[in-house]
């Protein structure tokens, strides 16, 4: 009997997909005869599919079953995952992005969790804090995400983001919910939107032992992702009208707003200095320091974490890099609000 179906959407993944596949067959303490592998090629323009087929010829027999599906046009990872689940036979489906590598114990942890807990419906894992690259931003992003999941999350929250880098769900529940919203063509907020539907009745449980490795992109691609993720999440927020532990809590929203305030007040203080407006400058600086205290309180756990990991210089770098990414979030939310007002 097939217990676990691994679903991997593939799009121009020639540089990462073989590393992922090799990591899967290196899994320990699992019975591969209860695991199937389904790869959905989303009309790749490189030779991803050719590389996959060669690898499967050599090593695909490791799994109980293997399917490769090819879409006729590029439709986005949401649709690719939904199609993969349609062909899956496992009781549980595990979603993996094509640019991760699983730890040797990860598949065991996921299978064990579902087999040992009949009330478990959805589970999410985490990506590690390591990077092969020595670039500052990639290191920052890995530590930022690790700290968010491990150090900063409120344990009282009963559900976590169903993050498709590594997330598993009961197949029947996924189908009953209608799968991912395919109106999202890019990997933006389809995981958040599905999380909200799961969480109406079920918890999304976090297993910190279900770990994958992911090499992060440079600053500007991540900046753009933050912008558009904020843009689309803001649309969802206007419908739900509440903060949550998935996208942002009210405390995190305050930290984001304070970051924007710090930038604006810095510019206004400089202009007041050039204009020799001492009274205005005093007021602006007083407000600046007030917001600085609020912001430092919001990021204190992260800054202390990176200080212990990488030292004082990296903590300063992380503070200012974080400000820049908060600006991306604020800009996306503002653009979403402006677009909505124009439509109305």
VOMARTI-347362 format. One record per residue (C-alpha): residue in one letter; chain; y, z, x. Coordinates in Angstrom, 3 decimals. Example, Ala and Ser with C-alpha at 12.3 -4.5 7.8 and 13.67 -1.06 7.14 Angstrom:
BEGIN
<pt "a" "A" <-4.500 7.800 12.300>> <pt "s" "A" <-1.060 7.140 13.670>> 
//
This chain:
BEGIN
<pt "x" "A" <0.000 0.000 0.000>> <pt "x" "A" <3.464 -0.885 1.249>> <pt "x" "A" <5.640 2.215 1.355>> <pt "x" "A" <8.749 1.067 3.258>> <pt "x" "A" <10.489 -2.312 3.064>> <pt "x" "A" <13.055 -2.887 5.803>> <pt "x" "A" <15.840 -5.224 4.645>> <pt "x" "A" <18.062 -6.842 7.287>> <pt "x" "A" <20.831 -9.318 6.394>> <pt "x" "A" <21.428 -11.734 9.262>> <pt "x" "A" <24.540 -13.782 9.950>> <pt "x" "A" <25.256 -15.218 13.413>> <pt "x" "A" <23.332 -12.342 14.962>> <pt "x" "A" <21.781 -14.033 17.977>> <pt "x" "A" <23.238 -11.441 20.362>> <pt "x" "A" <21.823 -8.406 18.578>> <pt "x" "A" <18.931 -9.179 16.240>> <pt "x" "A" <16.160 -9.289 18.861>> <pt "x" "A" <17.205 -5.898 20.241>> <pt "x" "A" <16.947 -4.487 16.717>> <pt "x" "A" <13.520 -6.027 16.128>> <pt "x" "A" <12.231 -4.726 19.457>> <pt "x" "A" <13.495 -1.251 18.612>> <pt "x" "A" <11.636 -1.357 15.289>> <pt "x" "A" <8.248 -2.059 16.849>> <pt "x" "A" <8.905 0.729 19.356>> <pt "x" "A" <8.918 3.276 16.543>> <pt "x" "A" <6.691 6.290 17.079>> <pt "x" "A" <4.432 8.225 14.701>> <pt "x" "A" <4.460 5.579 11.958>> <pt "x" "A" <1.758 3.491 10.329>> <pt "x" "A" <3.027 -0.080 10.510>> <pt "x" "A" <0.483 -1.080 7.880>> <pt "x" "A" <2.665 0.562 5.245>> <pt "x" "A" <5.865 -1.107 6.471>> <pt "x" "A" <7.089 -4.615 5.683>> <pt "x" "A" <10.011 -6.466 7.238>> <pt "x" "A" <12.330 -8.749 5.280>> <pt "x" "A" <15.071 -10.718 7.042>> <pt "x" "A" <17.613 -12.611 4.948>> <pt "x" "A" <19.548 -15.252 6.874>> <pt "x" "A" <22.966 -15.682 5.278>> <pt "x" "A" <23.398 -19.306 6.365>> <pt "x" "A" <23.936 -18.519 10.053>> <pt "x" "A" <25.714 -21.117 12.166>> <pt "x" "A" <24.050 -20.096 15.413>> <pt "x" "A" <20.358 -20.066 16.300>> <pt "x" "A" <19.650 -16.601 14.879>> <pt "x" "A" <16.892 -17.852 12.603>> <pt "x" "A" <15.199 -19.776 15.402>> <pt "x" "A" <15.179 -16.687 17.623>> <pt "x" "A" <13.799 -14.580 14.777>> <pt "x" "A" <10.977 -17.028 14.055>> <pt "x" "A" <9.977 -17.117 17.737>> <pt "x" "A" <9.958 -13.333 17.882>> <pt "x" "A" <7.907 -13.075 14.677>> <pt "x" "A" <5.333 -15.504 16.065>> <pt "x" "A" <4.824 -13.200 19.031>> <pt "x" "A" <5.250 -9.750 17.483>> <pt "x" "A" <5.587 -10.045 13.709>> <pt "x" "A" <1.954 -9.102 13.118>> <pt "x" "A" <2.918 -5.505 13.934>> <pt "x" "A" <4.052 -5.064 10.336>> <pt "x" "A" <1.922 -5.203 7.217>> <pt "x" "A" <4.025 -8.084 5.965>> <pt "x" "A" <6.987 -10.179 7.090>> <pt "x" "A" <9.319 -12.396 5.067>> <pt "x" "A" <12.199 -14.551 6.234>> <pt "x" "A" <14.537 -15.838 3.547>> <pt "x" "A" <17.322 -18.372 4.075>> <pt "x" "A" <20.371 -18.657 1.832>> <pt "x" "A" <21.833 -22.114 1.276>> <pt "x" "A" <25.424 -20.911 1.657>> <pt "x" "A" <27.099 -17.932 3.235>> <pt "x" "A" <27.449 -15.352 0.459>> <pt "x" "A" <27.953 -12.017 2.204>> <pt "x" "A" <25.676 -9.091 3.066>> <pt "x" "A" <25.734 -7.596 -0.454>> <pt "x" "A" <23.958 -10.607 -1.963>> <pt "x" "A" <21.651 -10.965 1.040>> <pt "x" "A" <20.494 -7.361 0.654>> <pt "x" "A" <20.002 -7.749 -3.102>> <pt "x" "A" <17.841 -10.833 -2.580>> <pt "x" "A" <15.821 -9.010 0.057>> <pt "x" "A" <15.079 -6.170 -2.356>> <pt "x" "A" <14.021 -8.685 -5.006>> <pt "x" "A" <11.161 -9.770 -2.736>> <pt "x" "A" <10.343 -6.286 -1.440>> <pt "x" "A" <7.115 -4.494 -2.356>> <pt "x" "A" <7.778 -1.058 -0.888>> <pt "x" "A" <8.437 2.107 -2.844>> <pt "x" "A" <11.468 2.678 -0.594>> <pt "x" "A" <13.845 0.081 0.826>> <pt "x" "A" <15.627 0.690 4.109>> <pt "x" "A" <18.813 -1.241 4.847>> <pt "x" "A" <19.767 -1.908 8.452>> <pt "x" "A" <22.653 -3.942 9.809>> <pt "x" "A" <21.602 -6.632 12.254>> <pt "x" "A" <23.727 -5.186 15.079>> <pt "x" "A" <22.055 -1.782 15.400>> <pt "x" "A" <19.017 -0.460 17.264>> <pt "x" "A" <16.879 2.297 15.747>> <pt "x" "A" <15.820 5.355 17.666>> <pt "x" "A" <12.061 5.719 18.196>> <pt "x" "A" <11.818 8.589 15.688>> <pt "x" "A" <14.077 7.115 13.001>> <pt "x" "A" <11.487 5.304 10.848>> <pt "x" "A" <9.249 8.367 10.948>> <pt "x" "A" <12.100 10.576 9.735>> <pt "x" "A" <12.871 8.282 6.813>> <pt "x" "A" <9.244 7.912 5.711>> <pt "x" "A" <8.583 11.645 6.149>> <pt "x" "A" <11.684 12.556 4.125>> <pt "x" "A" <10.690 10.462 1.110>> <pt "x" "A" <7.021 11.420 1.217>> <pt "x" "A" <7.725 15.143 1.499>> <pt "x" "A" <10.402 15.285 -1.197>> <pt "x" "A" <9.578 13.613 -4.522>> <pt "x" "A" <13.123 14.377 -5.720>> <pt "x" "A" <14.731 12.421 -2.878>> <pt "x" "A" <16.279 9.222 -4.205>> <pt "x" "A" <18.687 8.055 -1.498>> <pt "x" "A" <19.155 8.884 2.169>> <pt "x" "A" <21.602 7.894 4.866>> <pt "x" "A" <21.507 8.314 8.628>> <pt "x" "A" <24.033 8.181 11.431>> <pt "x" "A" <24.913 6.064 14.451>> <pt "x" "A" <24.959 7.832 17.789>> <pt "x" "A" <27.997 8.786 19.871>> <pt "x" "A" <27.011 6.676 22.889>> <pt "x" "A" <28.319 3.294 23.994>> <pt "x" "A" <27.045 0.964 26.672>> <pt "x" "A" <30.612 -0.250 27.108>> <pt "x" "A" <32.981 1.873 29.191>> <pt "x" "A" <36.047 0.689 27.269>> <pt "x" "A" <38.174 3.501 25.890>> <pt "x" "A" <38.414 2.269 22.311>> <pt "x" "A" <34.691 1.700 21.814>> <pt "x" "A" <34.042 5.174 23.184>> <pt "x" "A" <36.735 6.577 20.873>> <pt "x" "A" <35.253 4.887 17.801>> <pt "x" "A" <31.742 6.134 18.503>> <pt "x" "A" <32.961 9.699 19.002>> <pt "x" "A" <35.272 9.457 15.974>> <pt "x" "A" <32.420 8.469 13.647>> <pt "x" "A" <29.980 10.974 15.130>> <pt "x" "A" <32.483 13.791 14.752>> <pt "x" "A" <33.212 12.762 11.159>> <pt "x" "A" <29.539 12.888 10.190>> <pt "x" "A" <28.389 15.815 12.317>> <pt "x" "A" <31.360 18.133 12.944>> <pt "x" "A" <33.821 17.594 10.131>> <pt "x" "A" <31.882 17.065 6.930>> <pt "x" "A" <32.001 19.868 4.367>> <pt "x" "A" <28.354 20.972 3.850>> <pt "x" "A" <29.173 21.818 0.224>> <pt "x" "A" <29.510 18.127 -0.622>> <pt "x" "A" <26.308 17.043 -2.300>> <pt "x" "A" <26.497 13.367 -1.441>> <pt "x" "A" <27.346 11.202 1.542>> <pt "x" "A" <28.283 7.571 2.047>> <pt "x" "A" <25.298 5.268 1.547>> <pt "x" "A" <26.107 3.571 4.831>> <pt "x" "A" <24.260 0.285 5.183>> <pt "x" "A" <24.066 0.528 8.966>> <pt "x" "A" <21.133 2.776 8.067>> <pt "x" "A" <20.414 3.829 4.482>> <pt "x" "A" <17.274 4.070 2.336>> <pt "x" "A" <16.813 4.270 -1.420>> <pt "x" "A" <14.036 4.273 -3.980>> <pt "x" "A" <13.535 0.608 -4.842>> <pt "x" "A" <13.259 1.152 -8.597>> <pt "x" "A" <16.499 3.120 -8.623>> <pt "x" "A" <18.279 0.405 -6.629>> <pt "x" "A" <17.159 -2.246 -9.097>> <pt "x" "A" <18.072 -0.078 -12.067>> <pt "x" "A" <21.591 0.332 -10.683>> <pt "x" "A" <21.915 -3.432 -10.283>> <pt "x" "A" <22.126 -3.418 -6.494>> <pt "x" "A" <25.249 -4.034 -4.461>> <pt "x" "A" <28.324 -5.530 -6.091>> <pt "x" "A" <28.236 -9.132 -4.893>> <pt "x" "A" <31.919 -9.752 -5.653>> <pt "x" "A" <32.497 -8.233 -2.203>> <pt "x" "A" <31.783 -11.129 0.130>> <pt "x" "A" <32.459 -9.245 3.365>> <pt "x" "A" <31.128 -5.926 4.599>> <pt "x" "A" <33.982 -3.812 3.266>> <pt "x" "A" <33.446 -1.367 0.410>> <pt "x" "A" <30.213 -2.522 -1.227>> <pt "x" "A" <28.482 0.530 0.231>> <pt "x" "A" <31.175 2.872 -1.114>> <pt "x" "A" <31.043 1.331 -4.578>> <pt "x" "A" <27.248 1.650 -4.713>> <pt "x" "A" <27.485 5.241 -3.473>> <pt "x" "A" <29.649 6.140 -6.465>> <pt "x" "A" <27.079 4.703 -8.858>> <pt "x" "A" <24.219 6.548 -7.153>> <pt "x" "A" <26.153 9.814 -7.088>> <pt "x" "A" <26.717 9.855 -10.843>> <pt "x" "A" <23.188 11.252 -11.153>> <pt "x" "A" <21.632 11.587 -7.701>> <pt "x" "A" <22.541 12.946 -4.288>> <pt "x" "A" <22.764 10.744 -1.226>> <pt "x" "A" <21.152 13.009 1.366>> <pt "x" "A" <22.206 12.930 5.002>> <pt "x" "A" <19.464 13.102 7.633>> <pt "x" "A" <21.022 13.538 11.107>> <pt "x" "A" <17.669 12.711 12.711>> <pt "x" "A" <17.717 9.176 11.292>> <pt "x" "A" <19.761 7.670 14.113>> <pt "x" "A" <20.707 4.154 15.163>> <pt "x" "A" <22.738 2.867 18.073>> <pt "x" "A" <25.683 0.558 17.416>> <pt "x" "A" <28.065 -1.076 19.872>> <pt "x" "A" <31.556 -1.061 18.374>> <pt "x" "A" <34.107 -3.851 18.477>> <pt "x" "A" <37.530 -3.830 20.136>> <pt "x" "A" <40.650 -2.332 18.583>> <pt "x" "A" <42.021 -5.236 16.546>> <pt "x" "A" <38.816 -6.180 14.683>> <pt "x" "A" <38.404 -2.498 13.739>> <pt "x" "A" <42.092 -2.259 12.773>> <pt "x" "A" <41.663 -5.207 10.400>> <pt "x" "A" <38.519 -3.658 8.911>> <pt "x" "A" <40.345 -0.377 8.272>> <pt "x" "A" <43.165 -2.311 6.599>> <pt "x" "A" <40.949 -4.279 4.232>> <pt "x" "A" <38.576 -1.391 3.562>> <pt "x" "A" <41.586 0.687 2.535>> <pt "x" "A" <42.923 -2.188 0.440>> <pt "x" "A" <39.738 -2.511 -1.621>> <pt "x" "A" <39.022 1.207 -1.784>> <pt "x" "A" <42.516 1.786 -3.174>> <pt "x" "A" <41.615 -0.537 -6.045>> <pt "x" "A" <38.540 1.561 -6.740>> <pt "x" "A" <40.613 4.747 -6.469>> <pt "x" "A" <43.009 3.564 -9.176>> <pt "x" "A" <40.048 3.350 -11.540>> <pt "x" "A" <38.415 6.670 -10.563>> <pt "x" "A" <41.640 8.578 -9.807>> <pt "x" "A" <40.048 11.085 -7.480>> <pt "x" "A" <39.342 11.655 -3.822>> <pt "x" "A" <35.803 12.277 -2.611>> <pt "x" "A" <33.705 12.947 0.508>> <pt "x" "A" <32.646 9.280 0.723>> <pt "x" "A" <35.859 7.408 1.483>> <pt "x" "A" <38.450 10.146 1.924>> <pt "x" "A" <38.987 13.722 0.790>> <pt "x" "A" <42.380 15.030 -0.306>> <pt "x" "A" <42.709 16.740 3.106>> <pt "x" "A" <41.988 13.469 4.908>> <pt "x" "A" <44.512 11.687 2.698>> <pt "x" "A" <47.118 14.274 3.708>> <pt "x" "A" <46.245 13.724 7.371>> <pt "x" "A" <46.677 9.970 6.903>> <pt "x" "A" <50.055 10.346 5.172>> <pt "x" "A" <51.252 12.767 7.849>> <pt "x" "A" <50.404 10.181 10.522>> <pt "x" "A" <52.579 7.615 8.788>> <pt "x" "A" <55.344 10.196 8.407>> <pt "x" "A" <55.255 10.944 12.135>> <pt "x" "A" <55.766 7.291 13.006>> <pt "x" "A" <58.614 6.820 10.512>> <pt "x" "A" <60.387 10.010 11.589>> <pt "x" "A" <60.045 9.068 15.255>> <pt "x" "A" <61.813 5.775 14.607>> <pt "x" "A" <64.523 7.364 12.457>> <pt "x" "A" <65.100 10.101 15.034>> <pt "x" "A" <65.576 7.494 17.737>> <pt "x" "A" <68.023 5.547 15.569>> <pt "x" "A" <69.979 8.721 14.797>> <pt "x" "A" <70.161 9.412 18.535>> <pt "x" "A" <71.568 5.935 19.181>> <pt "x" "A" <74.098 6.457 16.373>> <pt "x" "A" <75.022 9.938 17.651>> <pt "x" "A" <74.196 11.548 14.277>> <pt "x" "A" <73.265 14.975 15.585>> <pt "x" "A" <72.932 16.742 12.212>> <pt "x" "A" <70.659 14.049 10.829>> <pt "x" "A" <68.654 14.022 14.052>> <pt "x" "A" <68.128 17.802 13.800>> <pt "x" "A" <66.821 17.437 10.248>> <pt "x" "A" <64.545 14.553 11.198>> <pt "x" "A" <63.127 16.383 14.202>> <pt "x" "A" <62.512 19.529 12.166>> <pt "x" "A" <60.608 17.485 9.590>> <pt "x" "A" <58.753 15.686 12.389>> <pt "x" "A" <57.473 18.943 13.878>> <pt "x" "A" <56.466 20.163 10.440>> <pt "x" "A" <54.380 17.029 9.864>> <pt "x" "A" <53.004 17.245 13.391>> <pt "x" "A" <51.573 20.687 12.634>> <pt "x" "A" <49.991 19.351 9.423>> <pt "x" "A" <48.520 16.370 11.249>> <pt "x" "A" <47.192 18.401 14.177>> <pt "x" "A" <45.534 20.754 11.723>> <pt "x" "A" <43.847 17.772 10.066>> <pt "x" "A" <42.472 16.336 13.314>> <pt "x" "A" <41.899 19.606 15.184>> <pt "x" "A" <38.095 19.472 15.018>> <pt "x" "A" <37.962 15.928 16.309>> <pt "x" "A" <40.436 16.517 19.132>> <pt "x" "A" <38.576 19.623 20.245>> <pt "x" "A" <35.313 17.673 20.124>> <pt "x" "A" <36.579 14.790 22.267>> <pt "x" "A" <38.237 17.227 24.657>> <pt "x" "A" <34.857 18.866 25.267>> <pt "x" "A" <33.142 15.474 25.536>> <pt "x" "A" <35.618 13.511 27.650>> <pt "x" "A" <38.486 15.753 28.786>> <pt "x" "A" <42.199 16.166 28.173>> <pt "x" "A" <43.304 12.576 28.862>> <pt "x" "A" <40.835 11.206 26.353>> <pt "x" "A" <41.967 13.760 23.760>> <pt "x" "A" <45.558 12.477 24.125>> <pt "x" "A" <44.327 8.883 23.924>> <pt "x" "A" <42.330 9.734 20.809>> <pt "x" "A" <45.335 11.346 19.130>> <pt "x" "A" <47.519 8.230 19.465>> <pt "x" "A" <44.681 5.795 18.737>> <pt "x" "A" <43.919 7.762 15.598>> <pt "x" "A" <47.581 7.452 14.547>> <pt "x" "A" <47.314 3.664 14.876>> <pt "x" "A" <44.199 3.508 12.700>> <pt "x" "A" <45.781 5.778 10.103>> <pt "x" "A" <48.621 3.249 9.953>> <pt "x" "A" <46.063 0.525 9.214>> <pt "x" "A" <44.737 2.639 6.337>> <pt "x" "A" <48.215 3.313 4.963>> <pt "x" "A" <49.176 -0.354 5.267>> <pt "x" "A" <46.064 -1.455 3.396>> <pt "x" "A" <46.696 1.061 0.618>> <pt "x" "A" <50.361 0.012 0.357>> <pt "x" "A" <49.439 -3.670 0.213>> <pt "x" "A" <46.876 -2.923 -2.486>> <pt "x" "A" <49.490 -1.051 -4.519>> <pt "x" "A" <52.007 -3.872 -4.101>> <pt "x" "A" <49.435 -6.508 -5.081>> <pt "x" "A" <48.512 -4.502 -8.171>> <pt "x" "A" <52.133 -4.142 -9.247>> <pt "x" "A" <52.644 -7.896 -8.898>> <pt "x" "A" <49.608 -8.590 -11.070>> <pt "x" "A" <50.930 -6.228 -13.738>> 
//
